[in-house]
């Protein structure tokens, strides 16, 4: 089955059940299931970067235990696995992301090959996050830290949404429409729902931004923002950039049509409907 056929079948299934949560995985579990994704995928793994090599061995062993106990993976040579886990020497594993959820060998430093089978749900998430030609990357900055959301764009009726917490928990959702996916992004960058009404748009230049000369209203929003959202469309050609500043009573957007362009930068306060339209525009398949 080719990728396009797989997407079509999945979209049909989603049409019946609608947008739905898929599964949750930790940084460590993703490292076991798809180690190459730590460097090849755009989604961050914040917890992994904080660990030493020895600590990674320990948490990977725990992660593999968790995957087995939750029946997210099945190990054919369970006795060998048990010996490896007792020695706490597991440092990596792999899942090929194939939609058939087949059998995959995973190598460990001890020399034991793990015959690992992953469930269809896990395989689906790993496949969709690796095969999207375009993705929307969103950062949410607050006083408590940074969290991330990725929207993997496959078709107008098929999106994988991945939310990554500061602690390294990855929450996957299958969205069956552009509107559903956009509403998740909207709530992420405007969690207190302060977007109120549209205001006058103003054109600004990169020089004005560098000189902090963007007008008193926008400066006030930037200085008093409780939530700052940074959104970029990742594709073969550089996509638009959207920055949002949510205060306690309003939300401002700064929309950049093309990175490093001398023109095409627009700032304005927006209401909920306009914010949703901006996000829909970013993630609608071309």
PEFENNOR-V55235 format. One record per residue. RES is the residue in one small letter. SS is DSSP state (a for helix, b for strand, c for the rest). OMEGA is omega in degrees with one decimal (none if undefined). Layout:
# PEFENNOR-V55235
res=RES ss=SS omega=OMEGA
res=RES ss=SS omega=OMEGA
This chain:
# PEFENNOR-V55235
res=x ss=c omega=179.0
res=x ss=c omega=-173.8
res=x ss=a omega=-178.1
res=x ss=a omega=178.5
res=x ss=a omega=178.2
res=x ss=a omega=178.6
res=x ss=a omega=-179.9
res=x ss=a omega=179.4
res=x ss=a omega=-179.9
res=x ss=a omega=179.1
res=x ss=a omega=177.6
res=x ss=a omega=178.6
res=x ss=a omega=178.7
res=x ss=a omega=-179.3
res=x ss=a omega=179.7
res=x ss=a omega=-174.7
res=x ss=a omega=-179.2
res=x ss=c omega=179.2
res=x ss=c omega=-174.6
res=x ss=b omega=173.6
res=x ss=b omega=-178.8
res=x ss=b omega=179.0
res=x ss=b omega=176.2
res=x ss=b omega=177.1
res=x ss=b omega=174.8
res=x ss=b omega=174.2
res=x ss=a omega=-175.2
res=x ss=a omega=179.4
res=x ss=a omega=176.4
res=x ss=a omega=177.9
res=x ss=a omega=177.4
res=x ss=a omega=-173.9
res=x ss=a omega=-174.1
res=x ss=b omega=-173.9
res=x ss=c omega=-179.5
res=x ss=c omega=-178.1
res=x ss=a omega=179.3
res=x ss=a omega=178.9
res=x ss=a omega=-173.7
res=x ss=a omega=-178.7
res=x ss=c omega=-175.9
res=x ss=c omega=-178.5
res=x ss=c omega=-179.6
res=x ss=c omega=172.8
res=x ss=c omega=-170.2
res=x ss=c omega=-177.4
res=x ss=c omega=-177.1
res=x ss=a omega=-177.2
res=x ss=a omega=-178.6
res=x ss=a omega=-171.4
res=x ss=c omega=171.5
res=x ss=c omega=-179.8
res=x ss=a omega=179.7
res=x ss=a omega=179.1
res=x ss=a omega=178.1
res=x ss=a omega=178.0
res=x ss=a omega=-178.3
res=x ss=a omega=-176.0
res=x ss=a omega=176.9
res=x ss=a omega=177.5
res=x ss=a omega=177.9
res=x ss=a omega=-179.9
res=x ss=a omega=179.7
res=x ss=a omega=174.4
res=x ss=a omega=-179.5
res=x ss=a omega=-179.8
res=x ss=a omega=179.7
res=x ss=a omega=-177.3
res=x ss=a omega=177.9
res=x ss=c omega=-178.7
res=x ss=c omega=173.0
res=x ss=c omega=173.3
res=x ss=b omega=174.6
res=x ss=b omega=-179.6
res=x ss=b omega=-178.1
res=x ss=c omega=-179.7
res=x ss=c omega=-172.6
res=x ss=a omega=-179.4
res=x ss=a omega=177.7
res=x ss=a omega=177.7
res=x ss=a omega=-177.9
res=x ss=a omega=178.7
res=x ss=a omega=179.8
res=x ss=a omega=-179.4
res=x ss=a omega=178.8
res=x ss=a omega=179.5
res=x ss=a omega=-178.7
res=x ss=c omega=-176.5
res=x ss=c omega=179.4
res=x ss=c omega=177.6
res=x ss=c omega=179.2
res=x ss=c omega=175.2
res=x ss=c omega=178.1
res=x ss=b omega=169.4
res=x ss=c omega=-173.2
res=x ss=c omega=177.5
res=x ss=c omega=-179.4
res=x ss=c omega=-176.5
res=x ss=c omega=178.6
res=x ss=c omega=179.9
res=x ss=c omega=-174.3
res=x ss=c omega=-177.8
res=x ss=b omega=-176.8
res=x ss=b omega=175.9
res=x ss=b omega=176.6
res=x ss=b omega=-175.5
res=x ss=b omega=175.4
res=x ss=c omega=179.5
res=x ss=c omega=-180.0
res=x ss=c omega=-179.5
res=x ss=c omega=179.5
res=x ss=c omega=174.5
res=x ss=b omega=179.7
res=x ss=b omega=177.7
res=x ss=b omega=-169.8
res=x ss=b omega=172.7
res=x ss=b omega=-179.5
res=x ss=b omega=-177.2
res=x ss=c omega=178.4
res=x ss=a omega=-179.4
res=x ss=a omega=179.0
res=x ss=a omega=179.6
res=x ss=a omega=-179.9
res=x ss=a omega=-179.6
res=x ss=a omega=-178.8
res=x ss=a omega=-179.9
res=x ss=a omega=-175.8
res=x ss=a omega=-179.6
res=x ss=a omega=-179.4
res=x ss=a omega=-168.2
res=x ss=a omega=179.0
res=x ss=c omega=177.6
res=x ss=c omega=179.8
res=x ss=b omega=178.5
res=x ss=b omega=174.7
res=x ss=b omega=178.9
res=x ss=b omega=-175.6
res=x ss=b omega=173.1
res=x ss=b omega=175.6
res=x ss=b omega=-179.0
res=x ss=b omega=174.7
res=x ss=b omega=179.8
res=x ss=c omega=-178.7
res=x ss=c omega=179.3
res=x ss=b omega=-175.1
res=x ss=b omega=171.5
res=x ss=b omega=-172.6
res=x ss=b omega=171.1
res=x ss=b omega=176.5
res=x ss=b omega=174.6
res=x ss=b omega=180.0
res=x ss=b omega=-170.8
res=x ss=b omega=179.7
res=x ss=b omega=179.3
res=x ss=b omega=-177.8
res=x ss=c omega=177.7
res=x ss=c omega=-179.8
res=x ss=b omega=177.0
res=x ss=b omega=169.0
res=x ss=b omega=179.0
res=x ss=b omega=-179.4
res=x ss=b omega=175.8
res=x ss=b omega=-176.7
res=x ss=b omega=179.6
res=x ss=c omega=178.6
res=x ss=c omega=179.2
res=x ss=c omega=175.4
res=x ss=c omega=174.0
res=x ss=b omega=-178.2
res=x ss=b omega=-178.9
res=x ss=b omega=-175.0
res=x ss=b omega=176.9
res=x ss=b omega=172.4
res=x ss=b omega=178.8
res=x ss=b omega=-175.0
res=x ss=c omega=178.4
res=x ss=c omega=178.4
res=x ss=a omega=-179.3
res=x ss=a omega=179.5
res=x ss=a omega=179.4
res=x ss=a omega=-179.2
res=x ss=a omega=179.7
res=x ss=a omega=176.3
res=x ss=a omega=177.4
res=x ss=a omega=-179.3
res=x ss=a omega=179.7
res=x ss=a omega=180.0
res=x ss=a omega=-177.4
res=x ss=a omega=176.2
res=x ss=c omega=-173.0
res=x ss=c omega=-180.0
res=x ss=c omega=176.5
res=x ss=c omega=-180.0
res=x ss=c omega=176.7
res=x ss=c omega=-168.4
res=x ss=c omega=-177.2
res=x ss=c omega=-179.4
res=x ss=c omega=175.6
res=x ss=c omega=-177.9
res=x ss=c omega=177.9
res=x ss=c omega=175.8
res=x ss=b omega=177.6
res=x ss=b omega=178.6
res=x ss=b omega=-177.6
res=x ss=c omega=175.5
res=x ss=a omega=179.9
res=x ss=a omega=177.7
res=x ss=a omega=179.4
res=x ss=a omega=-179.2
res=x ss=a omega=-177.9
res=x ss=c omega=-177.9
res=x ss=c omega=-178.6
res=x ss=c omega=-173.0
res=x ss=c omega=-179.8
res=x ss=c omega=-174.3
res=x ss=a omega=-176.6
res=x ss=a omega=179.4
res=x ss=a omega=178.2
res=x ss=a omega=179.3
res=x ss=a omega=178.3
res=x ss=a omega=179.6
res=x ss=a omega=-176.4
res=x ss=a omega=-176.3
res=x ss=c omega=-178.0
res=x ss=c omega=174.1
res=x ss=c omega=178.7
res=x ss=b omega=175.3
res=x ss=b omega=178.3
res=x ss=b omega=176.3
res=x ss=b omega=-172.1
res=x ss=b omega=179.7
res=x ss=b omega=176.3
res=x ss=b omega=179.2
res=x ss=b omega=-178.9
res=x ss=c omega=179.3
res=x ss=c omega=174.9
res=x ss=c omega=-179.8
res=x ss=c omega=-176.7
res=x ss=c omega=179.2
res=x ss=c omega=176.3
res=x ss=b omega=178.3
res=x ss=b omega=175.4
res=x ss=b omega=-179.5
res=x ss=b omega=177.9
res=x ss=b omega=-179.3
res=x ss=b omega=176.2
res=x ss=c omega=178.8
res=x ss=c omega=-176.6
res=x ss=c omega=-178.3
res=x ss=c omega=176.4
res=x ss=b omega=177.1
res=x ss=b omega=173.1
res=x ss=b omega=168.6
res=x ss=b omega=-174.3
res=x ss=b omega=179.4
res=x ss=b omega=-175.2
res=x ss=c omega=178.9
res=x ss=c omega=178.4
res=x ss=c omega=175.9
res=x ss=c omega=177.5
res=x ss=c omega=-179.0
res=x ss=c omega=179.4
res=x ss=c omega=176.6
res=x ss=c omega=177.0
res=x ss=b omega=-176.9
res=x ss=b omega=177.9
res=x ss=b omega=178.4
res=x ss=b omega=167.8
res=x ss=b omega=-175.9
res=x ss=c omega=171.7
res=x ss=c omega=-176.3
res=x ss=a omega=-176.2
res=x ss=a omega=-179.7
res=x ss=a omega=178.0
res=x ss=a omega=179.1
res=x ss=a omega=179.5
res=x ss=a omega=178.0
res=x ss=a omega=-179.1
res=x ss=a omega=178.1
res=x ss=a omega=178.8
res=x ss=a omega=-178.1
res=x ss=a omega=-172.2
res=x ss=a omega=175.8
res=x ss=c omega=-179.0
res=x ss=c omega=-179.1
res=x ss=c omega=none
